[in-house]
Amino acid sequence: MKITMVDLHGQYERIREEINNAIQEVLDTTAFINGPQVKTFAQHLAEYNQVEHVVPCANGTDALQIALMALGLQPGDEVIVPVHTYVATAEVIALLRLEPIFVDCVADRFTIDVTKIEEKITPRTKAIVPVHLYGQCADMEPLMDIARRHKLYVVEDTAQAIGATYTFSNGLQQKAGCIGDIGTTSFFPSKNLGCYGDGGALFIRDHELAERARMIANHGQKIKYHHSVVGCNSRLDTMQAAILDVKLKYLDEYSAARNQAAEHYDKGLATVKGIILPQRAANSTHVFHQYTIRVQNHLRDELKSFLAEHDVPSMIYYPIPLHLQKAYAKKGQGQGTFPVAEQLSEEVLSLPMHTEMKAEEQEYIIEQIRRFFNR
């Protein structure tokens, strides 16, 4: 039995004919750049997310950069981000000569601690970038209240939570990435909606903002050779759009499969002392991009090695908080500055999670974890 963190081949086999037909159509038309499938996929994704505009681009990191450029932020402006996230979130801020301002996270949800945002706001603060980590939304209702009071933009990093739904206290439901001013996502192959290469997109409600983002992604032009703003070259190629359009039809099915696998883990690991299972927020659905446990008593690395010895892969997302990364180190923000993120970086461990999980695979993984803690 070969256990993998993700099973893209198994997922492909189930929809092989549809995928192959979609690829063949692109090959037959040879419209490899900005072919009709790109627009079709963007329309279908907009309908799925119930958002007015989807702007495709080359990858999730580009999506974040284009979003910040479209908002017109200027060098020196501050952007608030969670300190427990993948580096791309802060990377694009620094590349644009903006200032990333880190905020600790909440231990049960893994996302930005909304109660600590206001203390970080200064006259230079212009935006907040919440990250919907591991598959569920950050606590967006109070975050949006803060943003409105302080007139701040909100750019959602939805690379790990596409398809998740956030419910406001008045009953309003909105898809992850479609709550703030701009949402961004990645179609990296291992993502819940992944292509067979690189890809990304922005979700935008405002028409003028969407047009500006499209221009930026296309060398700053709306009409060829007429460059109105400084832009970049960031395209979702036609082949990837065709593949994504097929897979989009299965996204809810994929989310259900991931939840079923998560529930299997929950049941099997519920009585294991020494780990904390991932919590579900009451106001957000979870699409389980990752099934991330917390391993207590400084045993995480030992458990990871034990699992590897028994042919069970696992991953640490993420082992070093951003404020302790050399590229983002600041005076006065050393060890101890963000205690929750630092603790999580020593405890989090993601178990295999994908749409093709088999019960016998999970039973074996659960058995090995139990064996480790029963030694």
C-alpha positions as CSV (number, residue, x, y, z in Angstrom):
1,M,0.0,0.0,0.0
2,K,1.6,3.2,-1.2
3,I,0.3,6.3,0.7
4,T,0.8,9.7,-0.7
5,M,0.1,13.2,0.6
6,V,-2.0,13.9,-2.6
7,D,-3.2,11.5,-5.3
8,L,-3.4,13.6,-8.5
9,H,-3.1,10.5,-10.7
10,G,-6.0,8.8,-9.1
11,Q,-8.1,11.9,-9.4
12,Y,-7.2,12.2,-13.1
13,E,-8.1,8.6,-13.8
14,R,-11.7,9.2,-12.6
15,I,-12.2,12.1,-15.1
16,R,-9.6,11.0,-17.7
17,E,-11.9,11.1,-20.7
18,E,-13.3,14.6,-19.9
19,I,-9.8,15.9,-19.3
20,N,-8.3,14.4,-22.4
21,N,-11.2,15.7,-24.6
22,A,-10.7,19.2,-23.1
23,I,-6.9,19.1,-23.8
24,Q,-7.5,17.8,-27.3
25,E,-9.9,20.6,-28.1
26,V,-7.2,23.1,-27.3
27,L,-4.7,21.2,-29.4
28,D,-7.1,21.1,-32.3
29,T,-7.7,24.9,-32.2
30,T,-4.1,25.7,-31.3
31,A,-5.4,28.8,-29.4
32,F,-2.8,28.3,-26.6
33,I,-2.8,31.9,-25.3
34,N,-6.0,33.6,-24.3
35,G,-8.1,30.9,-26.1
36,P,-11.9,30.8,-25.6
37,Q,-11.6,28.3,-22.7
38,V,-10.0,31.0,-20.5
39,K,-13.0,33.2,-20.7
40,T,-15.4,30.3,-20.4
41,F,-13.7,29.0,-17.2
42,A,-13.6,32.5,-15.7
43,Q,-17.3,32.9,-16.3
44,H,-18.1,29.5,-14.8
45,L,-15.9,30.2,-11.7
46,A,-17.6,33.6,-11.3
47,E,-21.0,31.8,-11.3
48,Y,-19.8,29.2,-8.8
49,N,-18.5,31.9,-6.4
50,Q,-21.4,34.2,-7.1
51,V,-19.0,37.1,-7.8
52,E,-19.2,39.5,-10.6
53,H,-15.6,39.1,-12.0
54,V,-12.9,36.5,-12.1
55,V,-9.6,37.6,-13.6
56,P,-7.4,34.7,-14.4
57,C,-3.6,35.0,-14.1
58,A,-0.4,32.9,-14.1
59,N,-0.2,31.8,-10.5
60,G,-1.4,32.6,-7.0
61,T,1.6,34.7,-6.1
62,D,0.9,36.9,-9.2
63,A,-2.7,37.1,-8.1
64,L,-1.7,38.7,-4.8
65,Q,0.7,41.1,-6.6
66,I,-1.8,42.2,-9.2
67,A,-4.4,42.7,-6.4
68,L,-2.1,45.1,-4.5
69,M,-1.1,46.9,-7.6
70,A,-4.7,47.3,-8.7
71,L,-5.5,49.0,-5.3
72,G,-2.9,51.6,-6.0
73,L,-0.8,51.1,-2.9
74,Q,2.4,53.1,-2.8
75,P,5.9,52.3,-1.5
76,G,5.9,52.6,2.3
77,D,2.3,51.8,2.8
78,E,1.7,49.1,5.4
79,V,-0.2,45.9,4.8
80,I,-1.3,43.7,7.7
81,V,-0.8,39.9,7.3
82,P,-0.8,36.9,9.5
83,V,2.6,35.7,10.6
84,H,1.7,32.1,10.2
85,T,1.3,31.6,6.5
86,Y,3.2,30.7,3.3
87,V,5.9,33.3,2.4
88,A,4.1,34.4,-0.8
89,T,1.7,36.4,1.2
90,A,4.4,38.7,2.5
91,E,6.7,38.3,-0.5
92,V,4.6,40.3,-2.9
93,I,4.1,43.0,-0.3
94,A,7.9,43.4,0.0
95,L,8.5,43.2,-3.7
96,L,6.2,46.2,-4.2
97,R,8.2,48.1,-1.5
98,L,5.2,48.0,0.8
99,E,5.7,47.1,4.5
100,P,4.3,43.8,5.8
101,I,3.0,44.1,9.3
102,F,2.7,40.8,11.1
103,V,-0.2,39.7,13.4
104,D,-0.4,36.6,15.5
105,C,-2.9,33.9,14.8
106,V,-5.5,32.0,16.8
107,A,-4.6,28.5,17.8
108,D,-7.9,26.7,17.1
109,R,-8.5,28.2,13.6
110,F,-4.9,28.8,12.6
111,T,-5.9,32.1,10.9
112,I,-5.2,35.7,11.8
113,D,-6.2,36.8,15.3
114,V,-8.7,39.6,14.4
115,T,-8.6,40.9,18.0
116,K,-4.9,41.9,17.5
117,I,-5.4,43.8,14.2
118,E,-6.4,47.2,15.4
119,E,-3.4,47.6,17.7
120,K,-1.2,47.3,14.5
121,I,-3.0,50.0,12.5
122,T,-1.1,53.2,11.9
123,P,-1.7,56.2,9.6
124,R,0.3,54.3,6.9
125,T,-1.9,51.2,7.1
126,K,-3.7,50.7,3.8
127,A,-4.8,47.0,3.7
128,I,-5.3,43.7,5.5
129,V,-4.6,40.4,3.8
130,P,-6.3,37.6,5.8
131,V,-5.3,34.0,4.8
132,H,-7.9,31.3,4.8
133,L,-5.4,28.7,6.0
134,Y,-5.8,24.9,5.6
135,G,-9.3,25.1,4.2
136,Q,-11.5,27.4,6.3
137,C,-12.1,31.1,6.4
138,A,-10.5,33.6,8.7
139,D,-13.1,35.3,11.0
140,M,-14.2,37.8,8.3
141,E,-17.2,39.6,9.9
142,P,-15.2,41.4,12.7
143,L,-12.3,41.8,10.3
144,M,-14.5,43.5,7.7
145,D,-15.9,45.7,10.5
146,I,-12.4,46.8,11.4
147,A,-11.5,47.5,7.7
148,R,-14.6,49.6,7.2
149,R,-14.0,51.7,10.3
150,H,-10.4,52.4,9.3
151,K,-11.1,52.6,5.6
152,L,-8.7,49.7,4.7
153,Y,-8.8,47.5,1.7
154,V,-9.2,43.7,2.3
155,V,-7.4,41.2,0.0
156,E,-8.3,37.6,0.8
157,D,-5.7,34.9,0.2
158,T,-7.9,32.0,-0.7
159,A,-5.3,29.6,-2.1
160,Q,-6.2,26.9,0.4
161,A,-10.0,27.5,0.9
162,I,-11.6,27.8,-2.5
163,G,-15.2,26.5,-2.2
164,A,-15.5,27.3,1.5
165,T,-18.5,29.3,2.7
166,Y,-18.5,32.0,5.4
167,T,-21.8,32.8,7.2
168,F,-22.3,36.2,8.8
169,S,-24.4,36.8,11.9
170,N,-27.3,38.0,9.8
171,G,-27.4,34.8,7.8
172,L,-25.6,36.1,4.7
173,Q,-23.4,33.5,3.1
174,Q,-20.4,34.3,0.9
175,K,-17.7,32.2,-0.7
176,A,-14.2,32.5,0.5
177,G,-12.4,35.1,-1.5
178,C,-15.6,37.0,-2.3
179,I,-16.0,39.0,0.9
180,G,-13.3,41.7,0.8
181,D,-12.3,44.0,-2.0
182,I,-10.3,41.3,-3.9
183,G,-9.9,37.6,-3.4
184,T,-6.9,35.7,-4.8
185,T,-6.4,32.0,-5.4
186,S,-3.9,29.5,-6.7
187,F,-4.5,26.6,-9.1
188,F,-1.3,24.8,-8.1
189,P,-1.8,21.1,-8.9
190,S,-2.2,20.0,-5.2
191,K,-4.8,22.7,-4.5
192,N,-8.5,21.7,-4.0
193,L,-9.1,23.1,-7.5
194,G,-5.7,22.5,-9.2
195,C,-4.6,22.5,-12.8
196,Y,-1.7,20.5,-14.3
197,G,0.8,23.3,-14.1
198,D,0.6,26.8,-12.6
199,G,-2.4,29.1,-12.5
200,G,-4.2,31.6,-10.4
201,A,-7.1,34.1,-10.4
202,L,-8.6,37.1,-8.7
203,F,-12.2,37.4,-7.5
204,I,-13.6,41.0,-7.7
205,R,-17.0,42.6,-7.4
206,D,-16.3,46.1,-8.5
207,H,-16.2,46.5,-12.2
208,E,-13.6,49.3,-12.4
209,L,-11.3,47.4,-10.1
210,A,-11.6,44.3,-12.1
211,E,-10.8,46.2,-15.3
212,R,-7.7,47.6,-13.7
213,A,-6.6,44.2,-12.6
214,R,-7.1,42.8,-16.1
215,M,-5.0,45.6,-17.5
216,I,-2.2,45.1,-15.0
217,A,-2.1,41.4,-15.8
218,N,-1.9,42.2,-19.5
219,H,1.1,44.6,-19.5
220,G,-1.1,47.5,-18.3
221,Q,-3.1,47.6,-21.5
222,K,-6.7,47.4,-22.4
223,I,-6.1,48.1,-26.1
224,K,-3.1,46.5,-27.6
225,Y,0.0,48.7,-27.6
226,H,-1.8,51.4,-25.4
227,H,-0.3,51.0,-22.0
228,S,-2.3,53.0,-19.5
229,V,-0.7,51.7,-16.3
230,V,2.5,49.8,-15.3
231,G,1.6,46.2,-15.5
232,C,3.0,42.7,-15.8
233,N,2.6,39.6,-18.0
234,S,0.5,37.1,-16.1
235,R,-1.7,34.7,-18.1
236,L,-3.6,31.5,-17.4
237,D,-2.8,29.5,-20.4
238,T,-5.6,27.9,-22.4
239,M,-4.7,24.3,-21.7
240,Q,-4.9,24.9,-17.9
241,A,-8.2,26.8,-18.2
242,A,-9.7,23.9,-20.1
243,I,-8.5,21.4,-17.4
244,L,-9.8,23.7,-14.6
245,D,-13.2,24.1,-16.3
246,V,-13.6,20.3,-16.2
247,K,-12.5,20.0,-12.6
248,L,-14.6,22.9,-11.4
249,K,-17.7,20.8,-12.0
250,Y,-16.4,18.3,-9.4
251,L,-15.2,20.9,-6.8
252,D,-18.1,20.4,-4.4
253,E,-17.7,16.6,-4.7
254,Y,-14.0,17.0,-4.0
255,S,-14.8,19.1,-0.9
256,A,-17.3,16.4,0.3
257,A,-14.7,13.7,-0.1
258,R,-12.1,15.7,1.9
259,N,-14.6,16.2,4.6
260,Q,-15.4,12.5,4.7
261,A,-11.7,11.8,5.1
262,A,-11.4,14.4,7.8
263,E,-14.3,12.8,9.7
264,H,-12.6,9.4,9.4
265,Y,-9.4,10.9,10.9
266,D,-11.5,12.6,13.7
267,K,-13.1,9.4,14.7
268,G,-10.0,7.3,14.6
269,L,-7.8,9.8,16.5
270,A,-10.4,11.2,19.0
271,T,-9.0,9.2,21.9
272,V,-5.3,9.7,21.2
273,K,-3.8,11.7,24.0
274,G,-1.0,14.1,22.9
275,I,-2.6,15.6,19.8
276,I,-5.2,18.3,19.1
277,L,-7.5,17.7,16.1
278,P,-8.3,20.5,13.7
279,Q,-11.3,22.5,14.8
280,R,-14.2,23.6,12.6
281,A,-15.3,27.3,13.0
282,A,-19.0,27.7,13.5
283,N,-19.2,30.4,10.9
284,S,-17.2,28.8,8.1
285,T,-17.4,25.5,6.2
286,H,-14.1,23.6,5.9
287,V,-12.8,22.2,2.6
288,F,-9.7,20.5,4.2
289,H,-7.0,21.5,1.9
290,Q,-4.9,20.1,4.7
291,Y,-5.8,18.0,7.7
292,T,-3.5,19.5,10.3
293,I,-3.1,18.2,13.8
294,R,-1.2,19.7,16.6
295,V,1.3,17.4,18.3
296,Q,2.0,18.4,21.9
297,N,4.9,17.9,24.4
298,H,7.6,18.6,21.7
299,L,6.9,15.3,20.0
300,R,6.0,16.6,16.5
301,D,9.3,15.9,14.8
302,E,9.6,12.5,16.5
303,L,6.1,11.5,15.3
304,K,6.9,12.7,11.8
305,S,10.1,10.6,11.7
306,F,8.2,7.6,13.1
307,L,5.5,7.9,10.4
308,A,8.1,8.2,7.7
309,E,9.8,5.0,9.0
310,H,6.4,3.3,8.5
311,D,5.8,4.7,5.0
312,V,3.4,7.4,6.0
313,P,4.2,10.9,4.6
314,S,3.4,14.1,6.4
315,M,4.2,17.7,6.0
316,I,4.8,20.7,8.3
317,Y,3.0,23.8,7.1
318,Y,4.8,26.0,8.2
319,P,8.0,25.3,10.3
320,I,9.2,28.9,10.6
321,P,6.9,31.9,11.2
322,L,7.6,34.8,8.9
323,H,9.0,37.1,11.6
324,L,11.8,34.6,12.2
325,Q,12.7,34.3,8.5
326,K,15.9,36.1,7.6
327,A,14.3,38.0,4.7
328,Y,11.5,39.5,6.9
329,A,13.3,39.9,10.2
330,K,12.8,43.2,12.0
331,K,14.4,44.7,15.0
332,G,12.3,44.0,18.1
333,Q,10.4,41.1,16.5
334,G,12.5,38.1,17.6
335,Q,11.6,34.9,19.3
336,G,8.6,35.4,21.6
337,T,7.0,38.2,19.6
338,F,4.2,36.1,18.3
339,P,3.8,33.2,20.8
340,V,0.8,31.4,19.2
341,A,2.4,31.2,15.7
342,E,5.7,30.1,17.3
343,Q,4.0,27.4,19.2
344,L,2.1,26.2,16.1
345,S,5.3,26.1,14.1
346,E,6.6,23.5,16.6
347,E,3.3,21.5,16.7
348,V,1.5,21.5,13.4
349,L,1.7,18.3,11.3
350,S,-0.5,17.7,8.2
351,L,-1.5,14.2,7.4
352,P,-2.3,12.8,3.9
353,M,-5.4,14.4,2.6
354,H,-6.9,14.3,-0.9
355,T,-10.0,13.3,-2.8
356,E,-9.0,9.7,-3.4
357,M,-8.3,8.7,0.2
358,K,-9.2,5.1,0.9
359,A,-10.5,3.8,4.3
360,E,-7.7,1.2,4.6
361,E,-5.1,3.9,4.0
362,Q,-6.5,6.1,6.8
363,E,-6.9,3.1,9.1
364,Y,-3.2,2.4,8.6
365,I,-2.2,6.0,9.3
366,I,-4.4,6.1,12.4
367,E,-2.9,2.8,13.6
368,Q,0.6,4.1,13.3
369,I,-0.2,7.3,15.2
370,R,-1.8,5.3,18.0
371,R,1.3,3.0,18.1
372,F,3.5,6.0,18.5
373,F,1.6,7.4,21.5
374,N,1.1,4.0,23.1
375,R,4.8,3.1,23.2
